[in-house]
Amino acid sequence: MLSSFKARFIFIYLILILICMAIVGTFLINRLEISQMKTIEREMNETIDSMVASAGYLQDGQWDKEAGLLQNTIDGWRLSSTESVYIISQDQVPVILASSVNSKDEIQGQNALAQRDLSPEIILKALKGHVSETTILESNQAPIRHLAKPVFSTDGQVQGVFYMTMSLDPVYSVVSDTKELLTYATLLGLAITTILGFFISNSVTGPVREITSKAKDLAEGNFNQHVQVKSNDEIGQMASMFNYLTGELKETMDKMDIERSKLNTIFHYMAEGVVAINRDNYLIHINPIAKEILKLPEEVLSGEKKVPMGQLNLTEINYYNPPSLSGERQVEINKSFYNIKYAPYKNELDENSGLIVVFQDITKEHQLDEMRKEFVANVSHELKTPLTSIKSYTETLMEADLDPDARKRFLKVIERESNRMVSLVRDLLQLSNMDNHSLKLTFDRLDSYEVIETTMESLLPLAQEKQIRIHLDVADDIQKIYGDLHGVQRILNNIISNAIKYTPQGGEVSIMAKNRGPRVLVQVKDTGIGIPPKDMKRIFERFYRVEKGRSRQMGGTGLGLSIAKELIEAMGGFIQLSSVFGQGTTASLFFKGGESF
């Protein structure tokens, strides 16, 4: 009923005013009643004193013998209708000698103590020489004030008693009117107080309501709130503080939004997958990389179902066993390799309330490690084979007594295997220099036709040995190649020699060179065995060979294409391979043209 501050304020204000008016009214009524009673008493005393003073015989004469004079004295005095006077004798039995009442003839000479309208107590006190007074209340009548005052003779003896009564109806009428007036004044005051209280409370509750409304909007996320400051009092200070708080909160939230945006951007674009789950294994956060890695069902992403811990490779997680909540391991997911790190996050009570898991893709590192192992194995194998041959033939030469032809044949094998090792070591050193960025290249404008023809002529014996026809077609307007002479020769040598090696006896190798925009295109096309589609992606990897046994038989190390690719890219060009398995391969070399330099 009084739930609002305004209602309570007005109610308390009214109660305070009512209490104040009641206290003031009670005090005023009481003082008015006392004042009226004193006035009545004074008037009664003055009336009796005036009567006694006007009748000098009262102090010397015998009252019972002068009843007529006494009655005349009373009759000669103008009394109001509310006043009555009795003159009572000082006899053994006090009697009424005179009276102002209408029934004076009937009560004259009657025992005063037996009269119903008189108080025997104050009569007896007055006969003993004491002024006595009292108020008598009669049912259905106004209270009556009684005053009994003795009259003394010249020698100090009580001659008799003047007894006067006066109705207090006028007094209580005035008091009643005053009470009524005070009641009306109180009601009017309460009405005015209610109106004033309404306006006063509005001056307090209005700003409070405005601040409350603004605070509600603030709680709903609308931080553009401002309260008008209308005063410098406590309400105005509260409004100023609200505006300050709103500004600070908005600034803080803006900073938080910026930080949240930064974090979201970091989480979204970071290379690692991040997953956050709560204590019940429900998903809280997952970034796009983690979604791609784990491929969780939609009901798990939406929070309808728990995250399967087996899919995270964290089945041993136990929140009652803290050491199990953090760690690092390498796992395989969907044929990719990841290094996962996981640790708990805590709530405001410093309790473990969930888990954060980070997936770092180490597939390339794993592949590089495998390639390193394969590289070491290949190098070991490539060196082992010629060394074994050299050792075997050397031991035979040292221990056996061979004829000159056999010795010559054995020495040729040793020479061939030695050249093979030298070629392998040279290729490895060149790759090492390129890996360490220590390869020194001297760029110059090279005659395209001369470089291609020189390289081709150096390989003619190899082609003639297999009866392979080589066709050279160089455009007349071909521009110069911008690159390192030895590097370009090495590239051409590797590509053309590969074409010759993998082309069957009696086949053909075509070499074509022409301008292609700012570049020089050299195409080497053979009619060899070709490359299977499944091997095309790995054809430029070091030591990778389509048919390892056959490649070794042909003297290949698996490094030629890799060296050619890295050399041409180091000189600003690139290489492309196209092949049809069983029909042949085309290598397209794009060198930088020298015309633009």
C-alpha positions as CSV (number, residue, x, y, z in Angstrom):
1,M,0.0,0.0,0.0
2,L,2.8,2.4,0.9
3,S,5.4,0.8,-1.3
4,S,6.5,4.0,-3.1
5,F,8.8,6.5,-1.5
6,K,6.4,9.3,-2.4
7,A,3.4,7.7,-0.6
8,R,5.6,7.0,2.5
9,F,6.9,10.6,2.4
10,I,3.5,12.1,2.2
11,F,2.1,9.7,4.9
12,I,4.9,10.5,7.3
13,Y,4.6,14.2,6.6
14,L,0.8,14.0,7.4
15,I,1.4,12.1,10.5
16,L,3.9,14.6,11.7
17,I,1.6,17.5,11.0
18,L,-1.3,15.6,12.7
19,I,0.8,15.0,15.8
20,C,1.9,18.6,15.9
21,M,-1.6,19.9,15.5
22,A,-2.9,17.4,18.2
23,I,-0.2,18.6,20.6
24,V,-0.8,22.2,19.9
25,G,-4.6,21.8,20.0
26,T,-4.5,19.9,23.3
27,F,-2.3,22.6,24.8
28,L,-4.5,25.4,23.5
29,I,-7.7,23.7,24.6
30,N,-6.3,23.0,28.1
31,R,-5.0,26.6,28.5
32,L,-8.3,28.0,27.2
33,E,-10.3,25.9,29.6
34,I,-8.1,26.9,32.5
35,S,-8.3,30.5,31.5
36,Q,-12.1,30.4,31.3
37,M,-12.4,28.6,34.6
38,K,-10.2,31.3,36.2
39,T,-12.3,34.0,34.7
40,I,-15.5,32.3,36.0
41,E,-14.0,32.0,39.5
42,R,-12.9,35.6,39.4
43,E,-16.3,36.8,38.3
44,M,-18.1,34.7,41.0
45,N,-15.8,36.1,43.7
46,E,-16.2,39.6,42.4
47,T,-20.0,39.2,42.3
48,I,-20.1,38.0,45.9
49,D,-17.7,40.6,47.1
50,S,-19.7,43.3,45.4
51,M,-23.0,42.1,47.0
52,V,-21.4,42.0,50.4
53,A,-19.9,45.4,50.0
54,S,-23.2,46.9,48.8
55,A,-25.0,45.6,52.0
56,G,-23.0,46.9,55.0
57,Y,-25.5,45.5,57.5
58,L,-24.4,42.0,56.6
59,Q,-21.4,42.2,58.9
60,D,-23.3,43.4,62.0
61,G,-26.9,42.4,61.7
62,Q,-28.6,39.2,62.5
63,W,-29.3,37.6,59.1
64,D,-32.3,35.5,60.1
65,K,-34.2,38.7,61.2
66,E,-33.3,40.5,58.0
67,A,-34.3,37.9,55.4
68,G,-36.3,40.5,53.5
69,L,-33.3,42.8,53.1
70,L,-31.2,39.9,52.0
71,Q,-33.7,39.0,49.4
72,N,-33.8,42.6,48.2
73,T,-30.1,42.6,48.0
74,I,-30.1,39.6,45.7
75,D,-33.1,40.8,43.7
76,G,-31.4,44.2,43.2
77,W,-28.4,42.5,41.6
78,R,-28.5,41.7,37.9
79,L,-27.5,38.1,37.4
80,S,-27.3,36.1,34.2
81,S,-29.5,33.1,33.6
82,T,-26.6,30.8,34.3
83,E,-25.9,32.3,37.7
84,S,-27.6,31.6,41.0
85,V,-26.9,33.1,44.5
86,Y,-27.9,31.7,47.8
87,I,-27.5,33.3,51.3
88,I,-27.2,30.7,54.0
89,S,-27.4,31.4,57.7
90,Q,-24.9,30.5,60.4
91,D,-27.2,28.4,62.6
92,Q,-26.9,25.0,64.0
93,V,-28.8,24.0,61.0
94,P,-27.9,26.2,58.1
95,V,-31.0,27.4,56.2
96,I,-31.4,29.3,53.0
97,L,-32.4,32.9,53.9
98,A,-32.5,34.3,50.3
99,S,-32.0,33.1,46.8
100,S,-32.1,34.2,43.2
101,V,-33.7,31.0,41.8
102,N,-37.2,30.9,40.6
103,S,-38.2,28.6,43.4
104,K,-36.9,30.9,46.1
105,D,-40.2,31.0,47.9
106,E,-40.3,27.3,48.2
107,I,-36.7,26.8,49.4
108,Q,-36.5,29.8,51.7
109,G,-36.1,28.7,55.2
110,Q,-35.2,25.2,54.1
111,N,-32.1,23.3,55.3
112,A,-29.3,24.2,52.9
113,L,-27.5,21.0,53.5
114,A,-30.5,19.1,52.2
115,Q,-30.8,20.9,48.9
116,R,-30.0,18.8,45.9
117,D,-28.6,21.7,43.9
118,L,-26.1,22.7,46.6
119,S,-22.9,21.0,47.8
120,P,-23.0,20.2,51.6
121,E,-19.3,19.8,51.7
122,I,-18.4,23.3,50.6
123,I,-21.2,24.8,52.7
124,L,-19.7,23.2,55.8
125,K,-16.2,24.4,54.9
126,A,-17.5,27.9,54.3
127,L,-19.3,27.9,57.7
128,K,-15.9,27.1,59.2
129,G,-14.5,30.2,57.6
130,H,-13.0,28.7,54.4
131,V,-13.7,29.8,50.9
132,S,-14.6,26.6,49.1
133,E,-15.5,25.8,45.5
134,T,-16.2,22.8,43.4
135,T,-17.6,21.7,40.0
136,I,-20.5,19.4,39.9
137,L,-21.4,17.3,36.9
138,E,-25.0,16.3,36.4
139,S,-26.2,13.9,33.8
140,N,-27.5,15.5,30.6
141,Q,-26.5,18.9,31.9
142,A,-23.5,21.2,31.6
143,P,-21.1,21.2,34.6
144,I,-21.9,23.8,37.3
145,R,-19.3,25.7,39.2
146,H,-20.1,26.1,42.9
147,L,-18.5,28.7,45.2
148,A,-19.2,29.1,48.9
149,K,-17.7,32.2,50.5
150,P,-18.1,33.0,54.3
151,V,-19.0,36.5,55.4
152,F,-17.3,37.6,58.6
153,S,-18.6,40.0,61.3
154,T,-16.5,42.9,62.5
155,D,-15.2,40.7,65.3
156,G,-14.2,38.0,62.8
157,Q,-17.1,35.6,63.4
158,V,-18.8,33.9,60.5
159,Q,-22.1,35.7,59.9
160,G,-23.2,33.4,57.1
161,V,-22.3,32.1,53.7
162,F,-22.9,33.5,50.2
163,Y,-23.3,30.5,47.9
164,M,-23.1,31.1,44.2
165,T,-23.4,28.7,41.2
166,M,-22.6,29.3,37.6
167,S,-23.2,27.0,34.7
168,L,-20.0,26.2,32.7
169,D,-22.0,25.7,29.5
170,P,-20.6,28.9,28.0
171,V,-17.1,27.9,28.9
172,Y,-17.4,24.5,27.3
173,S,-19.3,26.0,24.4
174,V,-16.3,28.2,23.7
175,V,-14.0,25.2,24.2
176,S,-16.1,23.1,21.8
177,D,-16.1,25.9,19.2
178,T,-12.4,26.2,19.6
179,K,-12.0,22.4,19.2
180,E,-14.1,22.5,16.1
181,L,-12.1,25.4,14.7
182,L,-8.9,23.6,15.4
183,T,-10.3,20.4,13.8
184,Y,-11.2,22.4,10.6
185,A,-7.8,24.1,10.8
186,T,-6.1,20.7,11.1
187,L,-8.0,19.2,8.2
188,L,-7.2,22.3,6.1
189,G,-3.6,22.0,7.2
190,L,-3.5,18.3,6.3
191,A,-5.0,19.1,2.9
192,I,-2.5,21.8,2.3
193,T,0.2,19.5,3.7
194,T,-0.8,16.8,1.3
195,I,-0.6,19.1,-1.7
196,L,2.7,20.6,-0.5
197,G,4.0,17.1,0.3
198,F,3.1,15.9,-3.2
199,F,5.1,18.7,-4.8
200,I,7.9,18.4,-2.3
201,S,8.1,14.7,-2.7
202,N,8.0,15.1,-6.5
203,S,11.0,17.4,-6.2
204,V,12.8,14.4,-4.5
205,T,11.2,11.4,-6.2
206,G,11.2,13.0,-9.7
207,P,15.0,13.0,-10.1
208,V,15.1,9.6,-8.3
209,R,12.6,8.2,-10.8
210,E,14.5,9.7,-13.7
211,I,17.8,8.2,-12.3
212,T,16.0,4.8,-11.8
213,S,14.7,4.8,-15.4
214,K,18.1,5.8,-16.7
215,A,19.8,3.1,-14.5
216,K,17.4,0.5,-16.0
217,D,18.3,1.6,-19.5
218,L,21.9,1.5,-18.4
219,A,21.5,-2.1,-17.1
220,E,20.0,-3.1,-20.5
221,G,23.2,-1.9,-22.2
222,N,22.3,1.6,-23.3
223,F,25.2,3.7,-21.9
224,N,24.2,7.0,-23.6
225,Q,22.4,8.2,-20.5
226,H,22.5,11.6,-19.0
227,V,20.5,13.1,-16.1
228,Q,19.8,16.8,-15.9
229,V,21.3,18.4,-12.8
230,K,18.8,21.0,-11.4
231,S,20.3,21.8,-8.0
232,N,23.4,21.6,-5.9
233,D,21.7,19.7,-3.0
234,E,22.1,16.0,-2.3
235,I,19.7,15.1,-5.2
236,G,21.8,17.2,-7.6
237,Q,25.0,15.6,-6.3
238,M,23.5,12.2,-6.8
239,A,22.5,13.2,-10.4
240,S,26.0,14.5,-11.0
241,M,27.5,11.3,-9.6
242,F,25.2,9.2,-11.9
243,N,26.4,11.2,-14.9
244,Y,30.0,10.7,-13.9
245,L,29.3,7.0,-13.2
246,T,27.6,6.6,-16.6
247,G,30.5,8.3,-18.4
248,E,33.1,6.1,-16.6
249,L,31.1,3.0,-17.2
250,K,30.6,3.8,-20.9
251,E,34.3,4.5,-21.2
252,T,35.1,1.2,-19.4
253,M,32.7,-0.8,-21.6
254,D,34.1,0.8,-24.7
255,K,37.5,-0.3,-23.6
256,M,36.2,-3.7,-22.8
257,D,34.5,-3.9,-26.2
258,I,37.7,-2.9,-27.9
259,E,39.6,-5.6,-25.9
260,R,36.9,-8.1,-26.6
261,S,37.0,-7.3,-30.3
262,K,40.8,-7.6,-30.2
263,L,40.5,-11.0,-28.5
264,N,37.8,-12.2,-30.9
265,T,39.9,-11.1,-33.8
266,I,43.0,-12.8,-32.4
267,F,40.9,-16.0,-31.6
268,H,39.4,-15.9,-35.1
269,Y,42.6,-15.4,-37.1
270,M,45.1,-17.1,-34.9
271,A,46.9,-20.1,-36.5
272,E,46.1,-22.3,-33.5
273,G,42.7,-23.9,-32.7
274,V,41.3,-22.9,-29.3
275,V,38.5,-24.7,-27.5
276,A,37.0,-23.7,-24.1
277,I,34.7,-26.0,-22.2
278,N,33.0,-25.8,-18.8
279,R,33.2,-28.3,-16.0
280,D,30.3,-30.2,-17.4
281,N,32.1,-30.6,-20.8
282,Y,29.7,-28.2,-22.6
283,L,31.3,-25.9,-25.2
284,I,31.9,-22.3,-24.3
285,H,34.1,-21.0,-27.1
286,I,35.6,-22.4,-30.2
287,N,37.4,-20.5,-33.0
288,P,37.2,-21.3,-36.7
289,I,40.5,-23.2,-36.8
290,A,39.4,-25.5,-34.0
291,K,36.0,-26.1,-35.8
292,E,37.9,-27.1,-38.9
293,I,40.2,-29.4,-36.9
294,L,37.6,-31.2,-34.8
295,K,34.5,-31.1,-37.1
296,L,32.2,-31.2,-34.1
297,P,28.5,-32.0,-34.6
298,E,26.1,-29.0,-34.7
299,E,24.4,-30.0,-31.5
300,V,27.7,-29.9,-29.7
301,L,28.5,-26.4,-31.2
302,S,25.1,-25.1,-30.2
303,G,25.6,-26.4,-26.6
304,E,22.8,-29.0,-26.7
305,K,25.2,-31.9,-26.2
306,K,28.5,-32.3,-24.4
307,V,31.8,-32.2,-26.1
308,P,33.1,-35.8,-26.7
309,M,36.4,-35.8,-24.8
310,G,37.6,-38.6,-26.9
311,Q,37.5,-36.3,-29.9
312,L,39.7,-33.9,-28.0
313,N,42.0,-36.8,-27.0
314,L,41.5,-35.9,-23.4
315,T,39.6,-38.9,-22.0
316,E,41.6,-38.9,-18.7
317,I,40.5,-35.4,-17.6
318,N,39.3,-35.6,-14.0
319,Y,38.5,-32.4,-12.0
320,Y,39.0,-34.2,-8.8
321,N,42.5,-35.0,-9.9
322,P,44.2,-31.6,-10.6
323,P,47.4,-33.0,-12.2
324,S,45.2,-34.5,-15.0
325,L,43.9,-31.0,-15.9
326,S,47.0,-29.7,-17.6
327,G,49.6,-31.0,-19.9
328,E,50.9,-31.2,-23.5
329,R,51.0,-34.0,-26.0
330,Q,51.1,-34.7,-29.7
331,V,48.1,-36.3,-31.4
332,E,46.9,-37.3,-34.8
333,I,43.5,-36.1,-35.9
334,N,42.1,-36.8,-39.4
335,K,45.6,-37.6,-40.8
336,S,47.0,-34.4,-39.5
337,F,49.3,-34.0,-36.5
338,Y,48.8,-31.5,-33.7
339,N,50.6,-30.5,-30.5
340,I,47.8,-29.9,-27.9
341,K,48.3,-27.9,-24.7
342,Y,45.5,-27.8,-22.1
343,A,45.1,-26.1,-18.7
344,P,42.1,-25.3,-16.4
345,Y,40.6,-21.8,-15.9
346,K,39.3,-20.7,-12.5
347,N,36.2,-18.9,-11.3
348,E,35.9,-16.1,-8.8
349,L,36.2,-18.7,-6.0
350,D,39.6,-19.9,-7.4
351,E,38.0,-23.2,-8.3
352,N,38.7,-25.1,-11.5
353,S,35.6,-24.4,-13.6
354,G,36.6,-25.5,-17.0
355,L,39.3,-26.3,-19.5
356,I,41.1,-24.5,-22.3
357,V,42.6,-26.6,-25.1
358,V,45.0,-25.2,-27.8
359,F,45.7,-27.2,-31.0
360,Q,48.9,-26.3,-32.8
361,D,49.2,-27.7,-36.2
362,I,52.6,-29.5,-36.5
363,T,51.7,-31.4,-39.7
364,K,54.4,-29.6,-41.7
365,E,56.9,-30.0,-39.0
366,H,56.0,-33.7,-38.8
367,Q,56.3,-34.0,-42.5
368,L,59.7,-32.2,-42.5
369,D,60.9,-34.5,-39.8
370,E,59.8,-37.5,-41.8
371,M,61.5,-35.9,-44.9
372,R,64.6,-35.3,-42.8
373,K,64.6,-39.0,-41.8
374,E,64.0,-40.0,-45.4
375,F,66.7,-37.6,-46.6
376,V,69.3,-39.1,-44.2
377,A,68.2,-42.6,-45.2
378,N,68.4,-41.7,-48.9
379,V,71.8,-40.0,-48.6
380,S,73.1,-43.0,-46.6
381,H,71.7,-45.4,-49.2
382,E,73.0,-43.3,-52.1
383,L,76.5,-43.2,-50.6
384,K,76.4,-46.8,-49.4
385,T,75.8,-48.2,-52.9
386,P,78.8,-46.6,-54.7
387,L,81.0,-47.0,-51.7
388,T,80.2,-50.7,-51.5
389,S,80.9,-51.1,-55.2
390,I,84.2,-49.2,-54.9
391,K,85.2,-51.2,-51.8
392,S,84.3,-54.5,-53.5
393,Y,86.1,-53.8,-56.8
394,T,89.1,-52.3,-54.9
395,E,89.5,-55.4,-52.8
396,T,89.3,-57.6,-55.9
397,L,92.0,-55.5,-57.6
398,M,94.2,-55.8,-54.6
399,E,93.8,-59.4,-53.9
400,A,93.2,-61.0,-57.3
401,D,95.7,-61.3,-60.2
402,L,93.5,-60.0,-63.0
403,D,94.3,-59.6,-66.6
404,P,94.6,-56.0,-68.0
405,D,91.2,-56.0,-69.6
406,A,89.5,-57.0,-66.3
407,R,91.5,-54.5,-64.3
408,K,90.6,-51.8,-66.8
409,R,86.9,-52.8,-66.6
410,F,87.0,-52.8,-62.7
411,L,88.7,-49.4,-62.7
412,K,86.0,-47.9,-65.0
413,V,83.3,-49.2,-62.5
414,I,85.3,-47.5,-59.6
415,E,85.5,-44.3,-61.7
416,R,81.8,-44.4,-62.5
417,E,80.8,-44.9,-58.9
418,S,83.3,-42.2,-57.7
419,N,81.8,-39.7,-60.2
420,R,78.3,-40.7,-59.0
421,M,79.4,-39.9,-55.4
422,V,81.0,-36.6,-56.5
423,S,77.8,-35.6,-58.3
424,L,75.8,-36.5,-55.3
425,V,78.0,-34.5,-52.9
426,R,78.0,-31.6,-55.3
427,D,74.3,-31.6,-55.5
428,L,74.0,-31.8,-51.7
429,L,76.4,-28.9,-51.2
430,Q,74.5,-26.8,-53.7
431,L,71.2,-27.6,-51.9
432,S,72.9,-26.8,-48.5
433,N,74.1,-23.4,-49.9
434,M,70.6,-22.6,-51.1
435,D,69.1,-23.6,-47.8
436,N,71.6,-21.4,-45.9
437,H,71.1,-18.5,-48.4
438,S,74.9,-18.7,-49.0
439,L,74.6,-19.5,-52.7
440,K,76.4,-16.8,-54.7
441,L,74.9,-15.9,-58.1
442,T,76.4,-13.5,-60.6
443,F,73.6,-12.1,-62.7
444,D,74.3,-11.1,-66.3
445,R,72.6,-10.9,-69.7
446,L,73.2,-14.3,-71.3
447,D,72.8,-15.3,-75.0
448,S,69.9,-17.6,-74.8
449,Y,70.8,-19.6,-78.0
450,E,74.4,-20.1,-76.9
451,V,73.6,-21.2,-73.4
452,I,71.0,-23.7,-74.6
453,E,73.1,-25.0,-77.5
454,T,76.2,-25.4,-75.3
455,T,74.3,-27.4,-72.7
456,M,72.7,-29.6,-75.4
457,E,76.0,-30.4,-77.0
458,S,77.5,-31.5,-73.7
459,L,74.7,-34.0,-73.4
460,L,74.8,-35.3,-77.0
461,P,77.1,-38.3,-76.2
462,L,74.5,-39.5,-73.6
463,A,71.7,-39.1,-76.3
464,Q,73.8,-40.8,-79.0
465,E,74.5,-43.7,-76.6
466,K,70.7,-44.3,-76.4
467,Q,70.1,-43.4,-80.1
468,I,67.8,-40.5,-79.0
469,R,67.2,-37.7,-81.5
470,I,67.4,-34.1,-80.1
471,H,65.6,-31.3,-81.9
472,L,66.5,-27.7,-81.1
473,D,64.2,-24.8,-82.1
474,V,65.2,-21.3,-80.9
475,A,63.2,-18.3,-82.1
476,D,65.2,-15.7,-84.1
477,D,64.0,-12.8,-82.0
478,I,64.6,-14.4,-78.6
479,Q,65.8,-12.1,-75.9
480,K,68.7,-12.6,-73.6
481,I,68.3,-14.5,-70.3
482,Y,69.0,-12.5,-67.2
483,G,70.7,-14.9,-64.7
484,D,73.8,-16.6,-63.5
485,L,75.6,-18.5,-66.3
486,H,76.5,-21.6,-64.2
487,G,73.1,-21.6,-62.6
488,V,71.2,-21.5,-66.0
489,Q,73.5,-24.2,-67.4
490,R,72.9,-26.4,-64.3
491,I,69.1,-26.0,-64.7
492,L,69.2,-26.8,-68.4
493,N,71.6,-29.7,-67.8
494,N,69.3,-31.3,-65.1
495,I,66.1,-31.0,-67.2
496,I,67.6,-32.1,-70.5
497,S,69.6,-35.0,-69.0
498,N,66.4,-36.2,-67.2
499,A,64.6,-36.1,-70.5
500,I,67.3,-38.2,-72.1
501,K,67.6,-40.6,-69.1
502,Y,63.9,-41.4,-68.9
503,T,63.3,-41.6,-72.7
504,P,63.5,-45.1,-74.1
505,Q,66.1,-46.0,-76.7
506,G,65.3,-44.5,-80.1
507,G,63.1,-41.8,-78.7
508,E,63.0,-38.1,-79.2
509,V,63.7,-35.0,-77.1
510,S,62.6,-31.6,-78.4
511,I,64.0,-28.3,-77.1
512,M,62.1,-25.1,-77.9
513,A,62.9,-21.5,-76.8
514,K,60.9,-18.3,-77.4
515,N,59.8,-15.1,-75.8
516,R,56.9,-15.2,-73.5
517,G,56.2,-11.6,-72.5
518,P,59.1,-10.3,-70.4
519,R,60.3,-13.8,-69.9
520,V,62.2,-16.4,-71.9
521,L,60.4,-19.7,-72.2
522,V,62.5,-22.9,-72.7
523,Q,60.5,-26.1,-73.2
524,V,62.0,-29.5,-73.0
525,K,59.7,-32.3,-74.3
526,D,60.4,-36.0,-74.3
527,T,58.7,-39.2,-75.4
528,G,59.7,-41.0,-72.2
529,I,57.9,-43.0,-69.6
530,G,56.0,-40.0,-68.2
531,I,55.0,-39.3,-64.6
532,P,52.0,-40.9,-62.9
533,P,49.4,-38.3,-61.7
534,K,49.8,-39.4,-58.0
535,D,53.5,-38.5,-58.1
536,M,53.2,-35.0,-59.7
537,K,52.7,-33.2,-56.4
538,R,55.9,-34.6,-55.0
539,I,58.1,-34.6,-58.1
540,F,60.1,-31.6,-56.9
541,E,60.8,-33.1,-53.4
542,R,64.4,-34.0,-52.7
543,F,65.3,-37.6,-53.3
544,Y,61.8,-38.3,-54.6
545,R,61.8,-40.7,-57.5
546,V,58.9,-42.3,-59.3
547,E,60.6,-45.6,-59.7
548,K,63.5,-45.7,-57.3
549,G,65.2,-48.9,-58.6
550,R,65.0,-47.8,-62.2
551,S,66.2,-44.2,-61.3
552,R,69.2,-45.5,-59.6
553,Q,69.9,-47.8,-62.5
554,M,69.9,-44.7,-64.7
555,G,72.2,-42.9,-62.4
556,G,69.6,-40.6,-60.9
557,T,69.9,-39.2,-57.3
558,G,66.4,-37.7,-57.0
559,L,67.9,-34.2,-56.6
560,G,68.0,-32.9,-60.2
561,L,64.5,-31.4,-60.3
562,S,64.7,-30.1,-56.8
563,I,67.9,-28.2,-57.6
564,A,66.5,-26.9,-60.9
565,K,63.4,-25.6,-59.2
566,E,65.2,-23.8,-56.4
567,L,67.9,-22.4,-58.7
568,I,65.4,-20.9,-61.2
569,E,63.3,-19.4,-58.4
570,A,66.5,-17.9,-56.9
571,M,66.9,-16.1,-60.2
572,G,63.4,-14.8,-60.3
573,G,61.9,-17.5,-62.6
574,F,59.8,-20.6,-62.2
575,I,59.3,-24.1,-63.6
576,Q,56.2,-26.0,-64.7
577,L,55.8,-29.7,-65.4
578,S,53.1,-31.5,-67.4
579,S,53.1,-35.2,-68.1
580,V,51.0,-38.0,-69.6
581,F,52.0,-41.3,-68.0
582,G,53.4,-43.6,-70.7
583,Q,53.7,-40.9,-73.3
584,G,56.2,-38.3,-72.1
585,T,56.8,-35.2,-70.1
586,T,57.1,-31.5,-70.9
587,A,59.2,-29.2,-68.6
588,S,58.5,-25.4,-69.1
589,L,61.3,-23.1,-67.8
590,F,60.4,-19.4,-67.4
591,F,63.6,-17.3,-67.1
592,K,63.8,-13.6,-66.6
593,G,64.3,-11.8,-69.9
594,G,67.3,-9.5,-70.1
595,E,65.6,-6.8,-72.2
596,S,64.0,-5.2,-69.2
597,F,67.3,-4.8,-67.3
